[in-house]
Amino acid sequence: MPHGVASGDVGTQSAVVWFRTTGPAKAQVEWKSEGDTAVRSRLVQPTFKTDFTALVLVDGLKSGSRYRYVVLTGKPDDPDNALGAANGSEGEFTTPPADDRAQPVTFVWSGDLGGQQQCRRFPDGYRIFDQLLRAQPDFAVILGDTIYADEACSAPPNVPGSEFTAGTLDEYRRKHRYQREDTSLKRFLGSVPVYVIWDDHEVRNNFSGPSEPLMPAAHQAFTEYWPIARQSEDPGRLYRNFRWGSDVEVFILDTRQYRSSNAQKDGPNKTMLGSTQRDWLLDRLSRSKAIWKFIVSSVPLSNPKGGTLLLPGNDSWARGPDGTGFLTELRTITSAIRTRGIRNVVWLAGDVHYPQVHAYDPDEDGVVDFYEFISGPLSARPGHPIPPNQDLHPATLYSDGGFPNFGVIRVAGASLRLAIMDETGQQRFSKTFQANLQENALENTRERPVP
C-alpha cells in the first residue's frame, strides 16, 4: 500500500476510508473507538475497474469519539484467507459532536498542490503538511487543485513521475498517484479527516463542466482517489454539507461541474452553481442552526481572475473588465443572506495563490453581512495580491503574498479565531471575530429585490 490511507466526509455515525492496493487483492478494514474492545470490519476487493482504489463506508460510529482503523490485505486467491497489515495501512479520525453539543473545534483549509513546477521537490516533498499537522486540526477542508493535471512537472528539481499533461483516465489517475506517494501528505491524510472539493486543475485550467469533454474521465479519477461519500440519488454530485456540533456547519460548493462558459457575458442566465445547487445552498443556509456557517468556494468572490486566449472570460465570481464573471448569481446569494437574516457567514476560498481577508457590507449600512477568508497555495507559485472589486463593498482586513500558506480556524461558541500560517509554521496574521447571536430568522417578510 504505497499510497497510504485516508478518511473523509466524517459524520456523527459514519465515515469513508480510502486506500489503494498495487494490484488485485482482498482487503478488510477494521475500526474501533478508543477505549472500546469491540472491533467492526468490512471486506472489500479492489479491482482494476477503480484502479485498485477502494472507498469503504465505516458506520455504526458514535459522535464525538476518536476512532482508529487498519486496512488488512492479502492475495485474492489465498485459500487460507491470510490477511496482514502493511506499513502505512493504519489511520485515525474523530467524529463530530452531536448537533446540539457545543464543543471547540479547530480546522485547516487551503488548496493548490503541485503547480507551476513546485511539485514533490527533493528532498522534503510537500513538507507544508507537517505544519498542518502541528495545528492539531479536527478536520481539513481541501479547496481543489489537488493535482495540476494540465501541467508537466519536470524532474529535476522534482521527484520523477509527473512529467506529462493528463488527457485520459489513466493519465489523471497517474497524477493522483504521484501526489499520494509523498511522505508528508500520506502522514497527514492518515491522521486528519478531509472534506475535499475540486477546482479547475483536476481537469484543465478554467474549465466549465457542461462544455468540457475531459470532465468525465477527470471526475472519475478524482472520486476514485479522495474519500468522498457517494450520494445515492446523484452519484456524480460533489456539493454537500456537514455539521460539527452546535457551532459549525460547512457547505461545500462545486463551482465547476455546472458552470456556464466563462466567456459568456454576466447576466441572469449565467450560473456558476446551476439552479439546483444554488437553491440547495440557500435552503440549507436558511435552515441552519449552527452559529457559524462556512461556505466553501474554490474561487474567490471579488478578486478578478482573468482567462486566456484559449479560454477567455473571468474565472472567479467577480465581474471582469470585459463584462464576464458571475456577479449576478453571487448577488442573488448575498442578497438572500441579508434579507433572510442569515448571520455569521464566512466564505472560504482559494485559487489565487495568496491569502486575503475581507469583511463585506453590500448594502453599505455599516454592518458586516459576511466575511471571506482566502488561503493557499500549499505548493505552487505564490501570487501577489490585487485589490478586490468593490461591487459588494469589501473592506480588506489582511492582504499578503509571495509564500505558501494555509488557514487555521478555531471556533469556540461565538468566538472565531483565524490564523494564516506559512510553510515554516510562522504565523503571518491572526484575528478574532465575534458572532452576532441574534436568532437566524427572516428579518423582512418581503425580500428586497436583487440589485
N, C-alpha and C positions, 0 to 999 in steps of 0.2 A: 504494500500500500504506500507507494512513494509520494502520494499527493495528500496524505493525512486525512483528517476528518473535519467535519464542520456541523454546527447546529444552527437552526434558524426558524423564523416565524414561530417563536415560542409563545404559547398561551398558558393560561392557568391550568389547562388539562392535557395539553398535547404540545409536541414539538416535532420538527423534521430533522432527522440526522442524515447527513450526506457522507458518502465515501466512494472511492473508486478502486477497483482491483485492476491488475495489469492484463487480465485475460479471464476466460471462463472460470467461475468459482462458485462455491456455495458459501453463504455468509450468514452469520447470526449476530444481530445487535442485541446486547443485553444492557439493561439500565436499572438503576435503583437510586433512591434518595439517600442522602447522608443519614446515618444512624438507623437505616432500615435494613433488615436482613433479607426481606423478600426481593427476589430478582425477577424482573419480567424480561421476555425476549421475543424476538420476531425473526423468522427465517426469510431470506431473500436470495435470489440468484441473479447477479449482474450478468448482462448479456451484451453481445456485440451491438444489438439494436440501439442501446443507450450509451455506447462507447464504454461499457462496463462500469458506468456510474450507477449509483443507487440512491434513491430518496426513500427513507423509511420513516413512517409515522410512528412515533413513540407516544403512547397515550396512557390513560389511567393515572395521570400525574396529579400532584397536589399543588395548590397555589402557594407562592412564597417559599419554595423549597429548592434546595440545591441537589442536582442530580449528576451522577457520573455514569458514563456509558462506555462500552468497549465493543469493537467490531471483531468477531472471530471469523476466520476464513479457512477454507480447506478446498481440496480438489473436488470438482463436481461429481466425479465418478468413483470416489473413495468408498468402498463397501463398509469400512469401519466408521464412516461418518466422523472422522477426526477433524476437529476444529481447533485453531490456535490463534493467539493474538500476536500480531506483528508490531514492530516498532512504529509508533505514530498512530496507533489504532484506538487510542483512548481519548475521551474528551469530557467536558463538563459544561453545565449551564444552570442558571437559576430561573425558575418560573416566576411570572409576575405575581404580586399580591392580589387578593380578591379586589374586585372593582370598588368596593365600599371601604377599603382599608387604606389609610394614609400611611405612606412609608417613603422615606427619602430614596431617590433614585439618581444614579449617575449614568450618563451615556455619552458616547462619542459619535461624531459624524464627519465624513469627508468623502472625497471621490478622486477620480483621475489617477490611474495607476499604470505606469509603464509607457508614457507617451514621450514624443519628441526626443528619442534616443536615451531617455532616462529610465531604462528597464532594470533588470537584475544586475546591477553593477558589481564587479569584483571589488573587494572580497565579501562585502557585507549584505548585498542584496537590498531588500526592502526593509532596512533597519528601522524605519519610522514606526513599524508595527510594534516594536518593543516599547516605544514611548506610549503608544495607545494602550498597551497592556499595563503600563505603570500608572495610568489614570484609574485603574481598577473599575472599569465600567460594568454595569449590569447588562448592557447590550450595546451594539453598534448599528448605526444606520449608514449604509453604503450607497452613495448617490449616483453611481453609474460610472461609465468609462472604466470598467474593471479590466478590460483589455483594450488595446488600441489595434483593432483588427485591420484597420486600413493603413497601418504604418509598418514598415520593415524596421526592425531593431538590430543595428549592426553589432557584430562581435569580432574583436573587442571594440569598445570597453565593456560591453555587456556579456553576460553568460550566453553562449550559443543556444539557438533553438527558436528564435523569433525573427529570423532574417527574411521575412516574407510578408506580403499582404494577403488577407484572407478573402476568399470569394466562394468557397464551398463549405459544406457541413464539416468535412474532415479538417479543413484548414481553420475554421472557427474553433473546433474542439482542440486543435493543437495549440492555439493561442491561450486558451483557458488552462491547458495542462502546463504550459510553460510558466504561467503565473503561480500555479499551485505547487510547483516544485521549490518555491522559495521557503527557506527555513523559518524566517521570522513570520511570514504570513501564515504558514502552517501552524506555528505555535500559537498565534493569535486566534485563528479560527477554531482550534481545539479547546480554547479557554473561554471565548466570549461568543454568545449567540448573536447572529446578524439578521438584519432585515434589509434586503438588497433590492434595488431597482436599477434598470439600465438607463443609459443615455445614448448618444449617437455613436460613439466609437465601438460599441459592441457590434455594430453593423458597418456603418461608414459615416464620415463626417456630415453632420447636419441633415441626416436623413428624415424623411417623413414617411410613416408606415404604409399608408394605402397605396403610395406610388413607388415603393421600394421593392424591387424583385429579390434582393438579397435577404429581406427581413425574415422569411420563414426559416431558412437554414440557421441564421444567426440567433433567432428566438429559440429554436430547438436546443442549440448548444448552450445558450445562456441558462435555460431552465434545467438542463441536464447537470450543469456544474455549480448551481447555487441551491441552498436548502430553502426553496420557496414552496409553500403549501399550494397544491393544486385546487382550484375552485371547480367543484364537480359540475356546476351548471355552465361554466365557461373555462375550459382548461387552459386557454391561451391568455387569460386575464392576469395582469400583474398588479393592478392597483388594489389596495386593501388597507385595512386599518387595524390597530391593536391598542389595547389599554394596558397601562402599567399602574395598577392601584387607582385610588381616587383622584390622584393629582395629574396624571399624564394620559393623553390619548394622542396617537400618531396616525396621520392619514398620508399614505404613500401614493403619490400620483405617477401615472405612466404618461409622460409628456411626449412620447414618440409614436406609439402604435396607432393612434387615431388622428394624428395632427394633419391639418391641411398643408399644402405645399407652402414652404417658406416664401416663395416668390409671389404668392397671391397677396393682393393688397388687403390691408386690415379692414375689417368691417363686420357686420352682424353675421355673415355666413362663414366667417373664418374661425377655426377652432384648433386649439392645441390638445384638448382633452376629449372631444366628442361629447355629444349631448348626454349620453347615458352616464359617463363618468362624472361630468360636471354636476348633473342632478344628484348623483350619489354623494358627491362631496358636500354639497350644500345641505342635503338632508341629514347626513351623519354629523356634520358640524353643528347644525341647529339642535340636534337631539343629544349631543354630547354633554355629560355631567362632569367631565374632568375639569379641573381648574385650568390647566394649561393644555392648549391644543396646538400641536405641531403639524404643519402641512409640509410634506417633503416634495419639493420640486427640483428636478435635476438642473433646471436652468433658472437664472435669476429673474427678478421682477422688473427692475428698472435699468439694468445695465445692458445697453445695446451690444449685440454680438453679431457682427456683420457676416454675410455669406461670402461665397466665392463665385468666380465666373461660371463654374460648373453647376453650383447650387446657390443661386442668388437668393437674397431676402434675409431679413433679420431672423436669427435663430432663437432668441430669448423672447420673454413676454413683451418687452419694451417695443415701442413703435420706432422704427428706424427712419433715417432721413429720407428714404425712398418710399415711405408710406406703408412698408410691410411691418410685420410684427403681429402680436396677439393681444394688444392692449384692450380692444373692445371686449373680448371674453374676460380678461382679467378684471376689468371694471365691473362686469356683471357679478363676478365673485366677490370682489371687495365691497361693492355696494350692498350685497346681501349680508356680508359680515357686519356692516354698520347698522343697516336698518333692522336686522333681526336681533341686534344686541348680543352678538356672539363675542365674548370677551376673551382676552388673554390668548390671542392667536399669534403664533410665531411661525414664519415660513423658514425652512431650512433649504439652502440652495448651494450650488457649486458651479462647476463647469468653466468659470472664467479664470481660474488658476490664481486667485488672490483672495484674501479674507476682507470682508466688509461687514459692517453692522449698521442697519438703518431702522429708524422709527418713522412710521407713516401716519400722516394726518390728511387723508384725501379731501375731506370737506373743510379743512382749514379752520376748525373750531377750537384749536388749541389743545385737543385731547388726542393722544395717540390711539389709533384704531387697531394697529397690528405692527409687528416687527418683522425684519428679515435678517437672518444670520447667514453669511456666506463663508464657506471654508474650502480648502484644497489649494493646490494639488497634493496628493500623497507622494507621488513620484512622477513628475512630468515637468516640462519647462515652466517655472514660475512666471506669472504675469505681473504687470504693474497696473494698479487700479486706475480706472477712469471715473469721473463723477457720474452719478446716476441721472437718468432723465427725471425731470421734475413734474411729469404728468400727474403722479399720485402724491406729490409733495413729501418726499422722504427727507428726513434730517439724518445726516451721516454722523454716527457716533464713533466710528472707527474705520480706518482705511489704510491698508499697508500692502506690501507685495515684495516679490523677489525671493521667497523662501518656501519650501514645502511646509504644509501645516495641516492641522485638524482642529476641530472644535470639541470642547468638553462642556457639557451642561449638567448641572446638579440642581434638581428640584426637591424642595422640602416644603410642602404646603404651598403657601402663597409666594414663597421666595424662589427665584431662579437665578443661579449664578452661571455666567458664561465666561469661558476662558478660551483663548486662541493660543495653541501651542505649536512650536516649530519642531523639526525633526530631531533636534538635540534635547528636547524636553524643556526648553526655555519658554516661559510664559510671555507672550507678546502683548496680550490685552486681557483685561478682566473687567466685568461689571456685574452688579447685582440688580435684578429687576424685581419689582413687587406687583403681584396680580391685583386686578380690580375684582373684588369678591362679591360685587352685586350679582344677583342671580341671573343666569342666562335666560333671557326672555325677549319676546318681540317688544321693542320699545315703541314702535309705531304700529297701529292697526293697519295703516295703509303704507305700503312701502313706497319710498320716493322713487321717481323714475331714474333709470340708469343714465348717468351723464354721458 
